[in-house]
């Protein structure tokens, strides 16, 4: 299968970064673990990414950069994250240039493009405060108007790359009331500041991402120029929330990178670890667990890929869609990695030996992604507030050719995406959610497939049963939300959070179905056959209620075989299995794994 155009940059980056098992490479597992052990900032890796020009992918092509789509962008981040999440997270602070692309004027955009392309100045996000966390309206850091511009007073903490950044997006109070119009946003260049007027707060020791610069800043009558203001006075919270819709969506790619390495490391161990007269991979339960982890990755891959494509097409709907992706993908893959530790056994606990202990680092680091740009609870709350609107809109939805065209553009991976227009981001979706409103038409398409010619009849039968069950679960959720109990729910009710989780699961089921229907003839034979989709639907429905395993055992075996095939051929665990960097055999490590007991 020829590589899709939007993934060629990621394959090129893979070749440039090299195999992470090759200790000689800068972004090797050995170096990642060494930096982690020393709690050292991964400066050599950051410098390498600049030399390779990855920073240019943060600048739109219209401003001289290489950014073309968030789909391509996510694939690059995933490639870095599978080697070292601390490096990926550190470098990805450049994504806060999104605030300028979404809300800045022409001069600010040109200045940002120049900064990102020709300097190594890092950006950071100075939103949160120690005593207020995600309650941004309660923030106390204040910006007061002066003849020269603005004067900042207050603290921001914790901030990734606060001390090492050259610029920071500061959310500060400009109004006296405690409301959504009391905050303004400033892009502050440290070169504009009097060094005596701000102080870097001490770096915080963390459980994961030990090498990251997690610190803070204090402003004391700190003068900043007028040109620092992004958008209008009082527009800061709106711009912050709109940009979050982009960055929350992109977090899924980081989790996918972590999960790929965790599964690859576990599988490598299972294939080489001699036990009970065979290998760990020969043990049926271990092989089943590995296959299920692979299916989890495929589910999340579908959701992440559809979401980053959807940013370009159904942009106005991302107050819902970004919350779904940000909650579901990191939460699912964090659980997946934890389950893999059972197969890896004692090795998962070690900070050395098997692949330098990379698994336990990925386990620790990956758990932090769910906290980025709003925790799981923040995203579930944001989603829960809009559920009744999506229910009403879906109930009233009929045939819609415009929606069908949007779905085709999003899910057909061969289609070219339109340019991203951040001005279309909306704080509320107003009930719009193409994925779920198009679920019924996707089911009609599925029912219309020709058994035996377009898809195996037995597989189709399982798909029809499982998708019909998913639709019934969605209708039941609609009835609960639209009934007296749903209408009476308090916005902080734990039940509303439960409904939001269920919606995410069903969103995943619809997304996987759409992805399969639109790409059966484009992607490879394993994807087209649909067994993975049946396994995915069964796993998703199992999150709503206990599910008997009614699928043939052969489906599970084929999933494990597919996983091994991708591993053996150095391919990404994905619906689009990109070619990874050529492998580097570490015979000494394999010898240790064969010679020692668990």
N, C-alpha and C positions, 0 to 999 in steps of 0.2 A: 504494500500500500504506500503510495507516494505521500510524503509529509505535507500536511496542509500548510498553506503559505504562512498563516498566522503563528505557526509553531517553529518555523525555521530559525528564528532568532534564538529561541531557547535551545535548540539542538546545537547551534553554533556556540552558545555560551557553555553548554555541557563540554564540548570538545576543548574549549579554552581553559576551563577550570580543571579539567582532568578528573580522573577517578579519585574519589575521596579516600579510598583504601591505599592509594599510593602515598606513602609518608612524605615523599619529596614535594608534593603539590602544596601550595600555600593553603588552600581550603581543604585540607585533609582532615580526616577524623582525628588523627594524632594531634595536629595543631589545635583543632577545635577543643579537644579535651585538655590540652596543655594550657590554653588560655583560660578555660573554665576552672581548672584546678587552681590557677594563680589569681583568679578573679580579675584577669587582665583584659583591658579593652582590645578587641580584635583589629587593631590598626593595620597589620599587614594585609588582612583580608579586605578591609575597606579600601586601602590603597590599590589593591589589585582590581577591584570592581571599577574604580575610577580609571585605571589604566585601560581597562577593557571597554570603557565608554558606556557602562550601564547607566550612569547618571543622565545621559542624553535621552533615555527612554522615559524620563519624567517630564520632558518638555514636548509640547505638541509640535507636530511637523510644521504647522503654520508659523511657529516662532523659531524655526531652525533646528528643532529636535527630532527625535526618532519615534516619539509616541504616535501610534496609529490606532490602537485599540486596547481596552482593558483586558481582553482575552490574551493578547500577546504579552502584555505587561504582567499578568498573573503567572503566566508560564515561566517567565524569567525569575520572578520572586520565588516560585516553587523550586526552581533549580538551585538557587542559593540556599533556601531553607532546608533542603534535604541534606545539605552538608553541615550547616551550622545555623540554627535559628537565631542565635545572638547576633551573628553578622547580618542576617537578613533583616532583623528588626532594627538594628542600628542603622543600616543603610537606608531602610525604607522610611526613615523620618523625612526624607526628601519629598514623600508623598503629600506632605502638608502644603506644598506649593499648590495643591488643589484649591485651597482657599483663595488664592490669587486668580487661578483660572476661572473659578466660579463667581467671585465677587469683586475682583480688582478692576481698575481702569486700565486703559491701554498702556500708559506709562509704567504702571506697576507690573503688568504682564511682561513687558519687554525687559524690565530690570530683573525680574525673577528668572526669565529665560537666560539672560546673560550670566547671572550668578550660578545657576545650575550647570550650565554648559562649560563655563570657563574657570570656575573656582572649585575648591573642595569645601566650601562653607556648608556646614550641616544646618538643618532646620530642626526645630523642636516645637512641641505643642504645649503651651503654658495655659492650660484651661483650669485644671483642678487645684483645689486648695485643701490643706490637711484637715480642716474642720468641716468641710462641706462636701468633699468627694464629687459624686455625680450631680449633686444639687447645684447646678451652675448659677441659677438665679440668686442663690444665697451668697455667692462669692463676695469677698470684701476688697480685693485689690481694686484700686480706683485710679481712673485717669481724669485729670482736671485740665480744662482748656487754659492755655496760656498764650501770650502774644507770639511766642516762638513755635508753638505747636501744642504739645500735651505733656503733663507731668504725671509720672506713675509712682504710686505708693502701694506697698503690700507684698505678699509672698505668693508664690506658685510652687506646688509640690504635690505628689512626686511627678517628675518629668523625665522621660527618656531622652538622654543626650543633652540635658540642660546645661551642664558645665562646658561640654565640648562643642556646643552649637555656635554657629556664627550668627544665626538669626532665630527668632522665636515668634510664634503667633501667640499674642497675649490677649486673653479675654478679660476685659476690665469694666468696672462700673463707671458709667458716665451719667446715669440718672439717679435720682434720689428714691424712686419707688422700687419695690421688690416685684418687678414684673418683667415680661419678656422683652420690653423695649428699653430696659435699663442698662444693657450691656453693649459694648462696642468692641470691635476687633482691630488689633494693630499688628502689623508685621514689622517687628523691631529688629533692626540691624545693630549688632553690638558695636560696630565701628562708629555708630552715631552717638554712643553713650559715653558719659563721663565715668571712667572706671571706679571713681569714688562713690558713685551714686547707685551702684548695684553690687550685690554680693552673691556668690555662688554658695548654695547650701551643701552640706556634706553629702557625699554619695551614700546610698543605702545598700546594705547587704541584702541580697535576695536569695530565695530558695532555688529558683531557676534563672536563666539568663544572667549568670553571675558576672559575665564580663561587660554587661551593659552599663552605661553611665546613667543610673537612676538617681537623680539628685533634684535640685530645685534652685530657685532664685528669689532674692529679696530686693525690692526696689525702694530707694529712699530719696524722694524728691528727684526722681530720674527724668530728665528732660528728653523727649523724643520729638522728631520733626513732624510737621503736619502731614507729610506724605506717607507716614506710617499707617494712617487710618485706612482700613479696607472697607469699601462700601460706605454707607451712611452712618451717622451717629445713631445708636440705638438698634442697629441691624446686626449686631454681633452674634446674638444667640441664633438668629435665623440662619446666618451664614455657617455657623458652627454645626448646626443640625443638618444642613444640606450637605456639607462636606462629609459629615459622618456617614451619610448614605453611601458614599463612594468607598471610604476607607473601611467601614464595617464589612462591606461586600468583599473587599480584597483580603481580609483576614483569613478567608477560607483557603486561599492558596498557600498561606503559611502552614496551616494545619495539615494540608495535603502533603506538603514537603516533609514534615515531621513523620507523618504516618507511613510514607513510602520507605523512609530509612528504617523506622522501627520494624516494619514488616519484612523488609529486605534483610536486615540483620538477623531477625529471628529465623527466617527461612534458610539463610545461609548456614546458621547453626544447626537447624533441623536436618538439613541435607547432608551435613558432614559429621554429625555427632553419632557415633556408634553406640547402640544401646539395645539390649535384649536380642542380639543376633541380627540386628538391622540398623536402620537409622531412625531418628526421632520422626522424620517425615513418613516413615513406614507405619507408624502407630496411627490407627484410624482416627482416634479422637484428636490427636495433634494436627493431623492433616485437615480434619474438618474445621478446627479452629482457625487454621491459617487461611483456608478457603473463605470462611465467614468474614475474616478481617479484610480479605481482598474484595468481597462484595460490599462491605461497608465503604471502602475507598471508592468503588465505582459509583455508589449512590451519591456520595459527597462530591465526587468529581462531576457528575451530572448537574448537581445543584450549583456548584461553584462556577462551572462553565456557562450554564444558562444565565446565571446572575450577572456575570461580567459582560456577557453579550447583551443581556437585557438592559444594562445601564445605557447603552447606545440607542435602544429602540423604544422601550417602555419606561423612559426616564421618570415620568411623573409618578410612577407607582412604587418608587423605591423606599418610601417611608414604611411600606409593608415588606417588600421583597428583601431589602437589606437586613431588616430585623430577623426575618426567617433564616437567611443564609448565615448571619453572624451568630445566631443562637445554635442552629442545628449542626452545622459542620464542625466547629470546634468541640462542641459537647459530645457529638457522636465519635469523633476520632480520638478524643481524649480517652473515652471509654474503651475504644478499640485497642489502643496502645496498652492500656492497663490489662486487658484480657490477654494480649500477646505475651505479657510477662509470665503467664502460667506456662506457656510453651518453652520459653527461654529458661525458665527455672532459676537457679541460683545465679546464672550469668547476668540476669537483669539487674541484680543488686550490686554487681561489681563495677568499680570505677576504673578497671583496667582489664587486660587480657582480651576477651573476645571483642575484636574491632575497637580496641582501646576503651571499651566501656561506653560506646556512643549511645547504646539503647537507653541506659538510665539517664543520660543527659537529655535525650529527646523526650523521655517520659516527664522529666522535671520542666524542661523548657516549654513543651507543648501545652502543659496545663495552664500557662499564663495567657495564651492567646484568647481564651474566653473572657479575659478581663479587659482586653484592649478596647478602646473607643466605646465604652459602655459595657458593663458586665452582662452575663446571661439574664439576670433579673431585670436589668434596665431594658434590654431588648424585648423580653417577653412582655414587660409592662407596656412598652410602646406599641407592640403588636396587639396586645389585648384590648387596648383602647379603640382599635379600629376594626375589630372582628365583626361587630354587629353591622357595620357599614359594608364590609365585604359580603356578608351573608345576604343583606338586602339587595345589593347590586347583582349578586349571582342569581338570586331568585327571579329578578326582573330581567335578566339577560336573555336575549334571543339570538338568532343568527346575526353574525357581525363580520362582514368581509374584511373590514379594517383590522379587527382583532386577529382574524385568521392570518392576514398578511404579516402582522407583527410577530405572531408565533412562528410562522415559517422563517422569517428573517432571523429570529433568535435561535431557533433550534436546528435549522439546517446549517451545519458547520461549513458547508461549501459556499454559503452566501457571504458577500462582502457587507460589512457593517457600515452604517452611516457614521459620520463624525459625531463624537460625543459633544453634547451641548449642555453644559452645567446649568444654564439659565432655566432649563426645563425641570430641574429638581424641585419637588413640591414638599411642603411640610406634612401634608396629608394626602393619602391616595384617593380619598373620596369614594372608597369602595372598590376602586379599580385593582384588579389582579388578574392579568391575562392568563397566567398559568392555571389558576383554579376555575376561572370562567370558561376556559377552553377545555376543561377536563371532560365535559359531556361529549363534545364533538370528537375528542380523541378516542373516547370509548366507542362512538359510532364507527370511527375509522377502523378500530381494532375488530369490531364485530363484522366489518365488511371484508376483512382479509380472507383470501382464498386458502383454505386449509389444504396443505399438501403441496401447493405450488409456491405460495409466498412465504409460508411458514409451516413447520411441522405441525400436524394436527394435534398431537398430544400436548406439545408446548403451548399451542394456541388455546387449547382447552383450559390449561392451568392459568394462563394469562387472563382469559375471560373471567374465570371464577374469582381470581384475586383482585382484579381491577373493579369488578362489580362489588366486591366486598368493601373495597376502599371507597367507592362512591356511596354505598349505604352508610358507611361511617361518617362521611362528610355530610350527608343529609341529616343524620342523627345529630351531629354537632350543630348544624344550622338550626334544627328544631330547638335545641337547648338554648342557643344564643338568642333566638327570636321569641322564645316563650317568656312567660311571666318571670321565671327565675332568672333567666339571662338578662332581661331588661332591668331587673332590680339589683344586679351585681354591683358591688362597690368596686371602683377602679383599682383598689388595692387588694381585692379579694384573692385569696389563694386559688379559688376555683377558676377565676379568670386566667390565672397563670397556667393552670392545668389545661384549659381550653386552648390557650395559645400554643402550648407544647403539642397538643393533638393536631392543631392546624399545621404546624411545621412538618409533622410526620406525613400528613396527607399531601402537603405541598411537595414533599420529596417524592411521594408515589406518583403524583401527576407529572412532575418534572422528568422522572426516569421514563415514564411512558412516552411523553412528547419526544424526548431525546432519541428513543429507540425508533419510533415511527418515522421520524424525519431523516434518520441516518442509516437505516437498514442496508441501503444499497451503496452507501458511501464508505462506511467503516468495514472492518474485517469480518471474517466469517464467524468468529466466536461472538462478537457483538450482535451480528445479524440473526444468529440462531435463536436468541431470546431466552435461553436457559438462565443466564445471569439476571435477566429482568424478573423472571419468576422468583428466583432466590431473593432478589432485592425487595420485591413486593411482600414476600412472606416475612422477611426480617422487619420491614417497616410496620406491617400490620401487627407483628408481635409486640411492638412498643405500645399498641393501643389496648390489646388484650392477649392473653395466652393463645398461641397458635399451635395446633398439631402440625407436625412435619409431614405434609401430604405429598411432597414432591419426591420424585424418584431419587434414590441415592446416587444414581449416575450423574445428576446435575451437580451435586456436591463434588464428586470425583472429578468431573470435567473442570470445575472452577479451580480445584487444586492443581490440576494438570496445566491449565492455562497460566496460573500463577507461576508455576515452575518454568514454563516455557518463556515467559517474559523475563524471569530472573536469569535463566541460562543465556538468553540473547541480549542481556543488558538493556532491557526496555523499561520504560516508566510504567508503574502500575496505574493504568488509566484507560478510559475508553478510547483515548488517542495515545497509543503507546509509543512515545517519542524514543528515539535512539539516545541512550545515555552515553557518557564518556566511556571509552574502551576500558575494560576491567584490568586490574592489576592484581595478580595472584599473590597472596601473602601466605606462602607455604608454612612458615614458622607458626603463624597463628592457627592455621588449620591443623597442624601437628598437635598443638596444645589442646585443641578442641576434641581431637580424636583420642588423645591419651589420657584425658582427665574425666573423672565422673562428675555428674551434676551435683 
